[in-house]
Amino acid sequence: MNEDLTPKESLEIISGMIKNRKTRLKSNGFMILFWGWLVIAAAIGQIILMLLELYSICWTPWLLTLAGGVFAVFYGRRCKEKRSEQSHLDVISGTVWLLFALNAMILGFVFLPLVLGVKYMGIVLILLGVASVTEGVVSQFRPSVIGGIISNVLGFVNLLLIFFFKDDPMLWIYTFVLLILGIFVTNIIPGYIIRRRYNE
């Protein structure tokens, strides 16, 4: 089939693919930053409430992520309308991040209080690393791959902290600091690189 294309048609297809990739990275850059800053705000909010010993309500900043999810659905629909077509790469990327978000929320709101406790943060950092590496490979965007690898390592560091500092009253704070570092390398740094590179 491809041998029937004229050079002009081939060039138009390549140009369209580049334009779609650029549009996708721009919209992903915004969402990466949006989720990054939202999670950092929630983590800092919980740290502050824990330091104030308001343990019964210290989880409430994470309700921001539910509001963020509603916003993300509407934003994603708007971005789909702007794209000329949705490639299989868009589907893979969207599915990976949706699975990450669903797993993180279910683990956090259901299993953290039941069985996971402080191990939750390590699991989330590992899942975040996998999602970020996948996004980086799909988008051919090295900062996301590097950030994902670092996040994965931070997840295992978190689990080691639990082993070595299990009786430390500041253990939860340490795990939140690791989460914030993970978000910086998977969301904030790649998000601003995308913004600088792809926004005119």
Beta strands, then each sheet from edge to edge (+ up, - down):
end
